């Protein structure tokens, strides 16, 4: 990856040159993103209008940088051999968030926000980070503990008991997620107030997201968020948040399992239902109520079948 400064005139020419390759426009503070077979070129807004920052990722980044940089002579020689294993739409300073646990009958919901910048790309490559859904849980448990020492992040763990209370008060899943995302983003942003680009792995429309937060005071709402489906494949901050959230969820699930000396299955399939029935037989329905999301279809299936046998 190479970062260069480009004059307004050169930026216009750059945009025309890669016009057919532009895949995104006006994402937060990003003017445009051009993606070729070998490169991703991202141009950033500059309110002063004099020079603009452009990042280039890919095989021949150095050659492209030489063509467009305001001061080509200032480019580091080592850039000639740089290659990118992972290509994101934005690798500038940013905060991003993601969540896990929303599809699991057992266990909490975990939402994480993470800070990323240019240096984070190397961390991501070194640890082989990608979308947590594409990585094995074992791999996540192995790499994330060391990763936590290298990045800034904030996690919110919502226990099943808190979740069930919220559901009974009339909150839905997306509203709960929105409040949790807002919490971690605000918390982390307060530690990195200079960061402009904020990304969320999209789970609802932007209008609906802010509607969910409408009861909060304006100063308690993180604004200027860019919502993007599969955000973990577009932004390093979301990719990191995805993995840290998954790690935190897995650790919490193990702690819950250790409490009962059992291994709790993940997800919400038939295996989970079979386990839940056996759990009720051994520990009772009251204990199950403490560790499951009671508005899931699984709860009705398990509880009705269990009580019908009594």
KEKOL-823442 format. One record per residue: y, z, x of N, C-alpha, C in turn. Coordinates in steps of 0.1 Angstrom, whole numbers, plus 5000, padded with zeros to 4 digits. Each point is the difference from the previous one (the first is absolute). Layout:
! KEKOL-823442
YZXYZXYZX/...
//
This chain:
! KEKOL-823442
498850005008501250004992501250005009/501049924996501349995007501150024990/501150075004501250024992501149935007/500849924993501149935006501250014991/501249975006501249994993500449854999/500449974987500249864998501449984993/500849905004501349984994499849954986/501150014993499949964986499749854999/500649925009499849865000498549975003/499450075010498649985004499150054989/500450104993499250054989499849904989/501149934997500049904990499149885004/500149975013499149895005498650045000/499750135004498750055000499450004986/500850044990499549994986499749864996/500849915003499749864997498849945006/499850045013498849965008498750054993/500050124996498850064994500150014985/500849924994500250014985498749984992/499249915005498749974992499050125002/500350095010499050105003500550144994/501150004994500650134995499150054988/499550125001499150054990500750124992/501150055006500750114993501549995003/500750054990501550015002500550134994/501050065006500750114995499150124996/499250045010499250124999500750125006/500650084992500850115006501149945009/500050035013501049955009499549885008/498949944995499549885006500649874993/500549915008500649884994498949904997/499149985009498949914997498850025010/498849974995498850005009499449875000/499849945012499349875001498750025006/499049944995498650035005499349865002/499749975013499349885004498650045003/499249915005498650035003499950105012/501049995009500050085012501050115001/501150004991501150095002500550054986/500650125001500850054989501450035006/501049954993501450015005500750084989/500650115003500750084990501550015004/500949974991501450015003500650114991/500850085007500650124993501549984997/500450064989501450004996500950075010/501249965002501050075008501350004993/500450114995501250014992501349965008/499950015013501249965008500149855001/498949934999500049855000500249935013/499850075011500349945013498649955006/499250095003498649965005499050074991/498949934999498950054991498750035008/499350104996498850035007498849924994/499249955009498849924996498850055008/498950034993498850035007499049894998/499249985011499149895001498650055004/499049984992498750045003499149885001/499050005009499149895001499749955014/499349895001499549955013501249955009/500949924995501049945009501450064996/500050144999501350074996501049975011/499750015012501049995011500749865000/499349904998500649864999500949994989/499750054988500950004988501250085003/499850125006501150095003501049935010/499549935010500949935009500849904993/499549934990500749904993501250054992/499950124995500950054990500850125004/499650075010500850125004501449975005/500950094997501449995005500050015015/499250085006499950025014498649985005/499449885001498649985004499750075013/500950015009499850055014499650154999/500350074989499750144999498650034995/499349904997498650024995499150055011/499250104997499150055010498949905004/499649995013499049905004498750034994/499750134998498750044995499749944986/501149964993499849954987499249875000/500049935011499349875001498550024997/499550125003498550024998499750084988/501150044992499750084989499449924988/499050064994499449954988499950104990/499949964987500050104989498649994993/499350114999498850004993500250024985/501050074996500350034986501449944997/500249934989501349944997500550064987/501150075001500750064988501349924997/500450014987501349944996501250065007/499950135002501150085005499550105010/500550005013499650095010501250085005/501149994992501250085004499850154995/501050085003499950144996499850014985/499150084995499750014986499250124996/500050034987499250104995499249944988/498750035000499249954989499050104994/499649984988499050104994498949934993/498950084999498849954993499350134995/499049974990499350124995498549974999/499250104999498649994998499550114991/498849984995499450114991500249974985/500849904997500349974985498849944993/499049955007498849944994498850095002/500250125005498950105002500050104989/498850024994499850114990500250145006/499450025012500150125007501250005009/500750115002500950025011501549964996/500950035010501449994998500549855000/501349994998500749885003500850035012/500049915010500850025012500949885002/501350045002501049895002500650035014/500249905008500550015013501249905003/501050055007501149915005499950015015/500349885006499950005015501149915006/500550045011501149935007499349915010/500649885002499549905010501249935006/499849955012501049925007499249905009/500849945009499349905009498950065008/500250125005499050075008498750034992/500150014987498950034992499049895000/500449875002499149895000498950025011/500450055011499050025011499150114996/500550114993499150104996499049954990/500549914991499149944989498949925007/500449925010499049925007499050085008/500550105007499250095008498950074992/500450044988499150074991499249924990/500349875000499449914991500350024986/501250044997500450034986500249884992/499550004988500249904989500050074987/499949934989499950064987498850105000/500350124995498950105000498849964992/500349924990498849964991499149905008/500549955011499149915008499450075012/500350135001499550085011499050104995/498950035007499050104996500750145001/499550084991500550145000499750075013/498849975006499750065013501049965011/500449875000501049955009501350074998/500450024988501350074997499950145005/498950074998499950145004500050015015/499649895007500050005015501349985006/500849914994501249955007501350084995/500050044988501350054994500450135007/499150105003500550125006500949985013/499649905008500949975012501249934995/499949914990501249934995501150094995/499650114994500950094994501050065010/499650005013500950055010501049905005/499849874995500849905006501049944989/500050044988500849954990500750114991/501149964994500650104991499649964985/499650114993499449974987500250134991/499849984987500150114990499049974990/499150104997499049994990500250094988/499649964988500050084988498650004995/499450124999498750014994500150074986/499649924990500150054986498650044996/499750134999498750054996499649954986/498750004997499649964987500550104989/500150135004500650094990501449974997/500849965010501449964997500149874992/499149915004499949874993499750024986/499050084997499550024986501250074992/500750095006501150064993501149904997/500249915009501149894998499549914988/498849965000499449924989500250064987/499750134999500150084988501450014995/501049995009501450004997500549874995/499249895001500449874995500349905011/499850045013500249905011498849915001/500349875004498949915002499849985015/498949935004499749995014501149945008/500649894995501149935008501250095001/500350084990501250095001499750105010/498850055001499650105010500249945014/499549885001500149935013501449985004/500849964991501549975003500750135005/499750114993500650125004499650045014/498749985003499450045013500649915011/500149874998500549905009501550045003/500750034989501450035002500250135009/499150094998500050135007499949985015/498949925004499749985014501149915007/500449904992501049915006501350085003/500550084990501250085002499950095012/498850075000499850105011500049935014/499349895001500049935013501449945003/500649944990501349945002501150105004/499850124996501050105004499950035015/498849985006499850015014500349885008/500149884993500349875006501149934992/501250064998501049954991500649875003/499849955013500549885004499249884996/498850024995499149894997500449944987/500149865000500549934989498849954991/499049945006498949944993499050104995/499850014987499050094994499149924991/498750015003499049934993499050084992/499549954989499050074992498949904996/498850045002498949924995500149994985/500349894994500349994986498950034991/500350094990499050044990500649994986/501349974999500749974987501249925003/500749954989501249935002501150095005/501049945007501150085005500750084989/500349934989500750074988499250124995/498749984999499150104995500050125010/499949975012500050105011501250094998/501249955000501250084999500150074986/499449944990500050064987499250135001/498950005007499250125002500850115007/501049965007500750105008501450044993/500249954988501350014993500450144997/499150095000500450144997500550085013/499849935011500550065013501549975002/500650095007501449975004500149885009/501049924999500249885009499850035015/500550115004499950035014498650045004/499150024991498650045002499149884998/500649885000499249884998500249905012/498949975007500049905011500349864994/501149945004500449874995499849895010/500349884996499949885008498649985006/499050024991498649985004499649864998/499249955009499449874998498550024996/499649954988498750024995499249875003/498850025006499249885004498550034998/499349914992498650014999499349985013/499050075003499349995013501050035011/500950094998501050035010499550045014/498750065000499450045013499749885009/500049884994499849875008501349945004/501150054995501349945003500950095009/499850134999500950095007499250115007/500350025013499250105008500150144995/501250034994500250144995499050034988/499849904992499050014989498650015004/499749915010498650005006499750145006/500950065007499850135006499950114989/500949994990500050104989498649994992/499549884999498849984993498850075007/500049995013498950065008500250155001/501250055001500250155001499750064986/500449934989499750054987498550014998/499349905004498550004999499450115008/500450015012499550115009500250144993/501250024995500350134994499250024988/499749904992499250004988498550045004/499549935010498650035005499950145005/500950055008500050135005500050114988/500949974990500150094989498750004992/499449884998498749994993498950085007/500049995013499050085008500250154998/501250045000500350144998499550054986/500249914990499650044986498550015000/499349905007498649995000499450135007/500650035011499650125008500150134992/500950004991500250124991498850024992/499349894996498850014991498749975008/500249975013498949965008499349874995/500849914996499549874995500849885006/499549885000500749895004500449924987/501349994998500549944987500149855002/499449924991500249865001501449954996/500449895005501349954997500049894989/501149974995500149894990499850064986/499549914990499950054987498849924993/499049975008498849934995498950094995/498849944997498950074995499550115009/500149985013499650105009500850134999/501349984997500950114998499650084988/499749934989499650064988498750085001/499149955007498750075003500350135008/500849985010500450125008500750114991/500949954992500850094991499150084991/498949944995499150074991499250115007/499649965012499350105008500950115004/501249975003501050105004500250104988/500149954988500250094988498850094999/498849945002498850084999500050125009/500549975012500050115011501250094999/501249954998501250085001500750024987/499749924989500750024987501249904999/500349984987501149914997501450055004/500250135001501250055004500349975015/499050005008500249965014500349855001/499349924992500249865000501549974997/500550074990501349984995501150015011/499650085010501050035011500149885010/499049925000500049905011499949854995/500149984987499949864995501349974991/500249874999501249954992499449994985/500550094992499450014987500349894990/501049915003500349894991499249885004/499150005010499249895003498849994990/499649884998498949974991498750085004/499950025013498850075005499950144994/501250064998499950144995499450014986/500449904991499550004987498549975000/499649905008498649965001499150125005/500550075011499250115005500050124991/501150044995500150124992499349984987/500149894993499349984988498550005001/499549925011498650005002499450135004/500850085008499650135004499850104988/501150004992500050094989499049964989/499749874999499149964990498650045003/499750045012498750055004499950154998/501150074997499950144999499650044986/
//
